[in-house]
């Protein structure tokens, strides 16, 4: 009889078509090979419900609790307490909490895996602390650092609210890391940063790298050209109402594109992703800028890109958009923030550009053919390092009994995936 696992995440983990869902789905899918999984999550988009059958086919139980943005705002305000981050109230859902508590009180689970710090409170009560229940929290990123970056670039009331969220969330992240048996991050860099600001959590903190679906993102497959002309194509992919992505493309259009428009032929910048904000949609009025909105498949845009750019200025963890473009053997030009956490060699596997002038210069170099083997090296780097099967192998040992010895004895697991684990 297989052991039973409680898996919680803040949003539906399927389909794996955006950053948070990609990691959540691959972890869930990996663990479901070995565990009977009870999956609980919130659904903030009615369209999510169409994907329930795929999850029900993979899990023993699926507990989906639909929520609306209005209800989440109200809960965040109602549950706001001095010193508590707004995010905890935002993701508080009483029916999901009751479902979790019934399972915990009935000793239904051998282990719990919680994806995102905002879901940690669901398994931090007395029933979750019984001997024998192993709890792993995947914070993924140090979210408090993201809010700190937001505050640094804001003014007025937003600056105050986001600074408060950064401060209170860090306090909670430290509390949660002390409470759980293991706390994971998406990269060694992210784990190191958390330990710098929360040194008391060092013995409980580790990391598991992201991977990339190397079969799905395969440059050998045929993809139709999605562009209407033959102009050099620069591509950015991402969810386009996400603040760091919005900031990135606006900066690129305002600061980098003007340096490239004098080229003959001049490149076109394609912003590919769902839910473009009004600020992003307005960019389509500018020369050589195209905003696609949601597309059925981003791979044709990546496959036919002359270069993929990742000019993020606010970034945490590992950028899946960078890994996917590299897996597709495309030349990637990334900012230092977008490169952080990626285990690849700048200059060989991708280019890292700090500032508008350097990014424009490196884009021009790629368009001029100065780095003919960059895409080939990028694909090779992904094959060597970011296969999901290898990156996720240590998870079983972390969740099972005798986790330290088992994790350290895995001969093929990346050593850094378990570094820092007690």
N, C-alpha and C positions, 0 to 999 in steps of 0.2 A: 504493500500500500504506500502510495507516494505521500510525502509530507505536504501539509497545507500552508499556503502563503497568503497573507493579506498584502495586496498591492494597492496603494493609494496614489492618485495624482490629481493635480488641480484642474486639468482639462483633459478632454478625451485624448487618448494616446494613439489615435488612428484616424485617418491615414498618415503615414510618416512623410508629410509634405512641407513641414516647417520645423525650425530648430528644436523647439521644446518637444514636439511630437516625435521627431526622429529618434532622439535618445531614449525617450520613454518607451516607444514601441519596441525598439531593438532589445532593450533590457527586459521588458515584459515577455516578448517572444522567446528570448533566451531562457528565462526562468521557467516559462510554461512547459519547456521540454522536460523538466525534472520535478516540477511541483504541481500540485493542484492549486490553482490560483483563484482567489476571490478578489475581483477587481472593483474598486470604488472610485468614482470621479465625478466632477461637475461638468455640465454641458451648458455653455453660454451661447450657443448658436443652434437654433432648431434643426439646421441642416446636419448637425452632428449625429442626430438620431438615426439617420440612414446608415450609419456605419456600425450600429450595434450588432447586427448579425455576424460581422467579421470578428468582433471581440468575443461574442458568445460562443463562437466555434473554437476559440482558443482558451477560454477560461471556464472554470467550473461554475462560477457565479459572477454576474456583472450587475453592479448597483450603480445606475446612472441617475443623477439628480439634476434635472434641468434648472437653470437659474437665469435670471435676466440681469442686465446691467443695473436697472433701477433697484432690484431687490438687493444686489450686492452693495450698491452705494448705501442703501438704508441700513443694511446689516453692519457695514463698516462704521457708520456713524453711531448706531445703537450700541455696538459693542466696544466703542472707543473708550479706553481707560487711560489715565495718566501713565505715561511711560510705555504704552503699548502701540505698536505700529498699526496703521490703518489696514495693511494687507491681511492681518489675521482675521479681522472682522469681515473683510471682503470675501474671503474664502470659507467663512463659517457657514455651514448648512445643517440645521438641526436634525433633519431626517437622515442625512449621511452619518452624522455623529452618532445618532441612536443605533444605526445599523452596525457601525464599527464597535460600539460599546457592547452590543448584544453578542457579537462574535467573540470579543475579548473575554467577557464574563463567562462565556460558555467554554473557554479554553479551546476554541476551534482551531487556533493557529499555532504552528510551530515557529513561525518567523513573520516579520512584517518588513516590507520595503516601502519607504515613503519617498515619493518623488516631489521635490520642492519644499523649502522650509516652511512655506505658508500652510502646508498640510500636516506639519509635525504635531500641532496640538491635538489632533485626532488620536494619537497614540502616545500621549504623555501623561495620561491619568493613572491612578492606582492599578486598574485592571491590566494595563499594558506593562507594568513593572514586575509581573510574576516571574519567578525563576523559570528558566527554560525557554522563554520567549525572546528570541534574538531580534533586535530591531536595528535596521540600517536606514539611515537618512541620506538621500542623495540631494544635497543642496545645489549641485551642478555648478553654480557660480556664487561668488560672494555678493549677493544682491544688494546688501547695504552699500557697497562701493559704487554700484550703479546709481543709486539714489544720491549719493554724495556727488557724483559727476553731474547729475541733473541739476542739483542745487548750485553747483559752481558756475553753471552757464545760465542761470535763471535770475530773475529780479522780483522784487516785491513779495507778495504773499506766496507765490509759487516757490521762491527760494526758501522761505521759512518753512513751508509745509514739507518740501522735499528734504531739507536738512533735518527736520524732526524725524521723518521716516527713516533716513539713513541712520540716525543716532539710535532710535528705538529698535529698529530692525537688527542692528548689530548686537545690541543687548540680548535680543531674543535668539539670534543665531548662536551666540555663545552658550546660552542656556540650553538650547536644543542639542548642541554638540556634546555638552556634558551629560545630557539625559540619555542619548542613544548609545548603543554599543559601538557603532561605527558611523562616521560621517564622511561622505564621499564628495569629491569635486571632479570637475571635468578635465583637469590638467594638473600637472605638477606645479605650474606657476600659480594657479588659482589656490591650490592647497597651501602653498608657501605663503601667499598673501594673507590667507585666513589665519595661519599660525603666527604670523607677525603681529596681528592685531588681537589674537586670542591665544596666547602661548599656553594657557592652561589646558587647551584642547588638543595639543600636539599629539599625544599618545593615542587619541581616538580618531584622528583625521588621516585620510588617505585620498587616493584618486583612482578613477578608472577612465581611461581615455575614451573619447568618442571614436566611432569608426565611420566608414562610408560603405554603402552598398556597391561593391565593386562590379557586381554583375549588372545592376541597374544603370550605373553611371559608367558605361563601357563605350569608349570612343570608336570601337570597331563596328558598332551598330549603325545602320543608315538612319539619318534624321533629315526630314525635309527642311529646306532653308526657309526660315520664317520672316526674313527681311524682304522688303519690297524692292530694294535696289542693291547694287554691288558696292556701295560705299563701305569703307572700313567700319566694323561694328565693335563698339565697346559695350559691354554688358554688365549690369548689376542685377542680382537676384535677391529677393527677400520680401517679407511681408511689409507693405508700404504704408501702414499706419503705425508701425513700431518706431518710437522716437529716435533711437540710434540710426536706423536706416534712413529715416526722413532727413536727419541732420547730415548723413553721409552724402546722399545724392544731391541735396541742395548745395552743400559745400563744393562738390565736384563740378556741378554745373556753373556755379558762380566763380570759382577760383581756378579750376583746371581747364575746362572746356575753352574759355577764351584764348588760352595759350596754344590750343590745337586747331582752331578754326582757320588759321592761315595756311595750313597744310593743303596740298593738292594731291589727291582728293582729301577733303577734310573728313574726319571720322564722325560717325553718328553715335550718340549715347542712348542705349535702350535700357529703360528702367522696367524690370520684369517682376511683377508680383502683385498679389491681391490687395485689395482695400487701400488704394492710394489715397492719401490724405489730400485735402484741398490744396495744401502747400505743394505737394508733389504733382498733382494734376496741373497746377499752374505752370510747371516747368515745361510742359509740352508746347507751350506757346513760344518757346525760345528756339533759336535756330539749331537744327540737328539734334534735338532732344525728343525722344519718343517714350510715352508712358503706356504700357500695355494693359494695366489692370490684371485681373486674374487670367491665367492661361492654363490650358489643360495639362501642359507638360512643359517644364522649363528646359528640358534637355536639348531640344532643337536650338534654342537661343544660345545655350552654352556651347554646343557643338560647332556652331557656325560663327562664334565670336572670334574676332581677331585678337581680342584680349578681354579678360574678365577683370574688372576692377573691384576692389573692396576698400574704399576710402573711409572706413569708419573712424570716428574720433572718440566715440563712447562705445566701449566694447568690454564684455566680460567673457571669460572662458574661451572656448574654441568656436570659431565661425564655421558652421557646416557649409556655408556657401563657398568658402575657400577650399575645403576638402573636396567638395563635389566637382568644382571646376578643375582642380588638379587631377582628380580621378578621370575626368574627361579629356585629359591631356591638353588642356588649354593654357596659354601663358596667363599667369595671374600677377597683377600688380596690387599689393596690399599695403595699407598703412601699418605702422608698427603696432597699433592697437589691434588691428585685425589679424596680424601675424602672431600675436602673443599666444603661447600655448601650442602652436603648431610645430610638430617635430619634423622640420624640413630645413634644407640649407639654402639661405638667401643667396641669390646669384646663380645657383645651380638649378633649384627646384621651383623657385618663384622669385619675384623681385619685391623688395620692401622699400617703399618710398616715404620719406618723412617730409611733408609739406607739399604745397601746390606745385612749386617749380620743379621739384624732384620727381613728383608723380607725372607731370606733363612730359618731362624729359624721358622717363622710363617708358611711358606709353609710346612716345615717338620712336624710341629705340626698337620696341617690339614691332611696331608697324613698318619700320625700315628693314626688318629682318636681322637685327643685330643679335638676337638670341634664338637661333633656329632650333635648338634642342631643348628649350625650356619646357615645352609641353610634354615631350617624351620623358624627361627627367621627373616632371611632376607626377605623371602616372606611375612610374617606377617607385617613387617615394611612397605613394599611397599603398601600392601593393605590398611593400616591405613593412609598413608601419600601421596602417589603419583598417585592417580586416576586422570586422565586428566579432567574428568567432574568436580571434585572439585577444582583443581588448576586453571582452566580457568574461573570459574564462575564470578570472579570480573571484567572480561574484558568488559562485556556489560555496566556495570555501568560507567566504565572509559570513554567509548566512547560516552555515551549518555548524555543528558542534566541532570543537577543536580547530577553530577557524585559523588561528595563527599558524600552526604547524602545517595545516593543509595548504594554505595560501603560499607559504614559502617553499613548499615541496613541488609546486606545479612547474614542470620543466619548461613548458613552452609559454607560460604567461609572461608578459612584459614585466621586467623587474620593477620598473617604476610604478606599475599599477598597484603594487602592494607596499611600496616604500612608505614608511611612516606609520604603518599599521602596528598596533601593539601585539 
